[in-house]
């Protein structure tokens, strides 16, 4: 084999998958058709559970520049309606305002530290499969060549050639009624509100920063990211949209802002170092691959699903795809994967993409022009005065409402199948946050019992599962419904989802049997005695 896994695409999702595979002892090769990163800002940051996920891989400090743990945002938007997240006891919406080029640079740096081979200027041109391998046809700077791999993963975006070559369909819908424009531009200092950082537009009024601002004529966003030229964006629903995407001039952007706000914002040329964005997007696609796997070819990120960017869910969804797939694919290659483990990638991640499609389509409906939509927004505003509704939407947008099927039964511990909470543990040498124990992407048993009585049950899986014995600094954790739930033991998968949990201070035979069942279900057969 030339590689255990060939990953097509060196964007965030492909690089994250390469890191996960390397941590699991697998040799990936990343093929990226671009000879170098172009610096295009396709995303302005990260939204949702992915922020905490990156902390659990030791990457949050590199991205944020802060040694402090991530903190949830006090406000956000859903369909250009404000979400007051300060009313939530358990706020899952974390934000990290780092542009995509920086995210890619950090992930590439980490991948190279782990020994990943990244081949830039290498483009896939064909593939063929047999029972034990996939052969990839590649065109590189020195010409065409072939390489064999155990598996091929397409992380090559919405137009994925990998997906097309594998014969995987991409059903969905195309909409062509919207025109979105985005530019980096300066605004007059006199318009900037010193208290909020937003804009005070004569003839229109105050516009908060970073939040979608809807009018009856369209959508406007002003995003003054620290240390960067502000980003200005509009969305319109013209009666006669252009048939293609064309270069955008600053005069065209000024005219679009005037139509949306019915007022002028004198946009100026961006200041400082680029690259600067000037982009027009006509319409968009909402599609999900008809399958995420075709024998030895798999898909992650936009290669598997595309949707509206409203609310910023793209990297939250795609990077979690990569983390879900990484350890399962590594287990298959290393020979300890239980039957059906690799297929559980699609079983678990397809519902996540379907949920993102649902809530982005819902938000797109809420920002459209028209009196009926305005009436619907009034009703939604009433709904969002209720804390339970805000919690529901925040959990959905963050991806925190996802619960994987772990086969534990209806009366199982309420944390089973859910993302592990941010526990603070006392391991005898001082307090340790759970994020400090998950950087190696290995399965982890957290034994919180009084007699450290669970650790011995893992002896048959000692080559695959790590153990930490500790005490909780806070003796309770939180149920999804906000009530308290005791916990004395947790078995975490490498993606930080809980495969088993117990509330018994002295686990009995049923608890121990449940733990062994979960170990076998997710991490294969135990070693021979």
Buried (B, 14 or more C-beta within 10 A) or exposed (E): BBBBBBBBBBBBBBBBBBBBBBBBEBBBBBBBBEEEBEBEBBBBBBBBBBBBBBBBBBBBBBBBEEEEBBEBBEBBBBBBBBBEBEBBEBBBBBBBBBBBBBBBBBBBEBBBEBEBBBBBBBBBEEBEBEEEBBBBBBBBEEEEEEBBBBBBBBBBBBEBBBBBBBEBEBEBEEEEEBBBBBBBBBBEEEBBEEEEBBBBBEEBEEBBBBBBBBBEBBBBBBBBBEEBBBBBBBBBBEEEBEEEEEEBEBEBBBBBBBBBBEEBBEBEEBEEEEEBBBBBBBBBBBBBBEBBBBEBBBBBBBBBBBBBBBBBBBBBBBBBBBBBBBBBBBBBBBEBBBEEBBEBBBEBBBBBBEBBBEBBBBBBEBBBBEEEBEEBBEEBEEEBEEEEBBBEBBBBBBBBBBBBEBEBEEEBBBBBBBBBBBBEBEBEEEEBBBBEBBEEBBBBBBBBBEEEBBBEBBEBBEEBBBBBBBEBEEEEBBBBEEEEBBBBBBBBBBBBBBBBBBBBEEBEEEBBEBBBBBBBBBBBEBEEE
